[in-house]
Amino acid sequence: MHDKDTSLADEQAGSAEGTNEAGEIVGFGGLGAKLNWLRAGVLGANDGVVSGAGITIGVAVANPSNLAQIMLAGVAGLLAGASAMAMGEYVSVSSQRDTEEALIARERHDLSNYPHEEFEELVQVYRRQGLSEHTAQAVVKELTAHNPLGAHLRAEYGVHQNELTTAWHAAIASAVSFTAGFLLPLTAMFLCPRELRIPITVAVGLVGLLLTGTISALISGAPKTRPILRNIVGGATAMALTWGIGHLFGLGAS
């Protein structure tokens, strides 16, 4: 049995050295990467709608006749918010990617220096999932024959080499979608007459939240009612808070 294990480990080591790890693509094209920037886009649009509606409504309540002041606050909020969203996504996703790349480097080092131990470690992973010793060894032998590194990363860490997160994708998606979401209430506030600015902006904001909630539910495959209600209630609460703050400032200035 020991000779058999040693033979299997030697085969794995030979595979690790002999293959060109064709499946190891660091970065683009995987489902995980696509879902990452899609998630960032939906969240960015949702934040943009809430921020745009909240800022413009709060300023408009305090001084509804001063459109220039409303637009100034809105554009400043748009630039600050889009920059903050992009930077936040970039830093967050970069940290995640650094962790994934560190795992890959460590696993590659271990496969090169401790092939037998790594083979046995992967066998135990599959043993804990219910496979017999013989079956687990056969599975590990076949999985590692093509791409040992990929087999270990998937089984031990759930990391797919061709689906690493991409910070720039998430940052750009977040900034662009935030801007698009923010422009909905900002445009409504700019185009509407004074007496209709606030109610129409509220309505546009709620429609935007309905759309982002629906898209979020479609992406996750969850029932639509809960994420839509969560979006609308949360956004309406934020708009009500900024309306209240603006109203207080407006009363103080009058």
KAWOUR-V616649 format. One record per backbone hydrogen bond with DSSP energy under -1.0 kcal/mol. CO is the residue of the C=O (numbers start at 1). NH is the residue of the N-H. If there is no record, write none. Layout:
[[CO | NH] [CO | NH]]
//
This chain:
[[1 | 5] [2 | 6] [3 | 7] [4 | 8] [5 | 9] [6 | 10] [7 | 11] [8 | 12] [9 | 13] [10 | 14] [11 | 15] [12 | 16] [13 | 17] [14 | 18] [15 | 19] [21 | 24] [23 | 25] [25 | 27] [30 | 34] [31 | 35] [32 | 36] [33 | 37] [34 | 38] [35 | 39] [36 | 40] [37 | 41] [38 | 42] [39 | 43] [40 | 44] [41 | 45] [42 | 46] [43 | 47] [44 | 48] [45 | 49] [46 | 50] [47 | 51] [48 | 52] [49 | 53] [50 | 54] [51 | 55] [52 | 56] [53 | 57] [54 | 58] [55 | 59] [56 | 60] [57 | 61] [58 | 62] [59 | 63] [63 | 66] [65 | 67] [66 | 70] [67 | 71] [68 | 72] [69 | 73] [70 | 74] [71 | 75] [72 | 76] [73 | 77] [74 | 78] [75 | 79] [76 | 80] [77 | 81] [78 | 82] [79 | 83] [80 | 84] [81 | 85] [82 | 86] [83 | 87] [84 | 88] [85 | 89] [86 | 90] [87 | 91] [88 | 92] [89 | 93] [90 | 94] [91 | 95] [92 | 96] [93 | 97] [94 | 98] [95 | 99] [96 | 100] [97 | 101] [98 | 102] [99 | 103] [100 | 104] [101 | 105] [102 | 106] [103 | 107] [104 | 108] [105 | 109] [106 | 110] [107 | 111] [108 | 112] [109 | 113] [110 | 114] [114 | 118] [115 | 119] [116 | 120] [117 | 121] [118 | 122] [119 | 123] [120 | 124] [121 | 125] [122 | 126] [123 | 127] [124 | 128] [126 | 131] [127 | 130] [132 | 136] [133 | 137] [134 | 138] [135 | 139] [136 | 140] [137 | 141] [138 | 142] [139 | 143] [140 | 144] [143 | 147] [147 | 151] [148 | 152] [149 | 153] [150 | 154] [151 | 155] [152 | 156] [153 | 157] [153 | 159] [160 | 163] [166 | 170] [167 | 171] [168 | 172] [169 | 173] [170 | 174] [171 | 175] [172 | 176] [173 | 177] [174 | 178] [175 | 179] [176 | 180] [177 | 181] [178 | 182] [179 | 183] [182 | 186] [183 | 187] [184 | 188] [185 | 189] [186 | 190] [187 | 191] [188 | 192] [193 | 196] [196 | 200] [197 | 201] [198 | 202] [199 | 203] [200 | 204] [201 | 205] [202 | 206] [203 | 207] [204 | 208] [205 | 209] [206 | 210] [207 | 211] [208 | 212] [209 | 213] [210 | 214] [211 | 215] [212 | 216] [213 | 217] [214 | 218] [215 | 219] [216 | 220] [217 | 221] [224 | 228] [225 | 229] [226 | 230] [227 | 231] [228 | 232] [229 | 233] [230 | 234] [231 | 235] [232 | 236] [233 | 237] [234 | 238] [235 | 239] [236 | 240] [237 | 241] [238 | 242] [239 | 243] [240 | 244] [241 | 245] [242 | 246] [243 | 247] [244 | 248] [245 | 249] [246 | 250] [247 | 251] [248 | 252] [249 | 253] [250 | 254]]
//
